[in-house]
Amino acid sequence: MLTIMTVLIALVCVLLMGAVLIQNPKGGGIDSTFGGTASNQMFGAAKSSDLIEKITWGLAITLFVLCIITSLMVGSSGGEVEILTQ
């Protein structure tokens, strides 16, 4: 189960990196990245940037929740840590 969670976290990380890299830091959004005016006519600049922003927030929240769940799984199955003293 821990392996599945790790793979899910890695997948969400890659998707989150892609969503962040698609965004234009100067406010142009996805319309200037993928074709300029043609995609501006198809999607509209505001709607495409809103969609990418929602996807980014959703992936960030998913990553946070998966990390918390995984740490709880590791903490509950790990048992006690033995401290060696001399």
N, C-alpha and C positions, 0 to 999 in steps of 0.2 A: 504494500500500500504506500509505503514511503517513497518507493521508486516512481510510482504513478504521480504522486504529488510533486516530486522533483521535476519530472518531465513536464507537467502542467505549468509549473512556475517558469521553467525555461521557455516554453512556448509563449506564455503570456509576456515574458520579457522581450522576446524577439518581436512580437506583434506591437508592443508598446514602443519599442525603438522605431519601428517602421511608422507608426502613427505620429510620433514626435517629429521624425525627419521629413514627413510629408508636409507638415505645417510650415508656412512661410513666416519668419520672424518679423518681417516688415509689414505684415497685414495683408499681403496679396492672397494668401490662402491657396487652396488646391487649384483654383482656376488658372493661376499663372504658372503653376508647376506642370500641369497636364494639358497644355494646348492653348493657353491664353484665352482669346475671345470666344473660341468655339465652345469650350466647356462653360464659359461664363453664360452663354446663351442657353446651354442645356440645363445646367443646374442652378445657376445664379451664385454670385460670390458669397452672399451671406449664408445661404442654405448649405453650401458645401463646407464652409468653414465651421458652421455650427455642428454638422454631422461629424466631422473629424474631431472637433473638440469634445463632443459627447462620447465618441469612441475612446478617446484618450483618457478621459475621466473614468469611464467604465473599466478600462483595462488597468488603470492605476488602482482603483478600488479592489478589483479582482485579485491583483497581485498582492495587495496588503492583506486581504482576507486569507488567501492561500498560504502566505507566509505565517500568519498567526496560527492557522489550523495545523500546519506542518510542525511548528515549534511546540504546540500543545501535544501533538502525537509523539514527538521525540521525547518530550519531557515526561509523559505518562508511561512510555514503554522503556525508558532508559534505566529506571531503578535508581538506587542510591549510588553516589560516587564515593569510592573508597579513598581516603586520604592517608598517604604513607607518612609516618613520622619515625624519626630515629631516636 
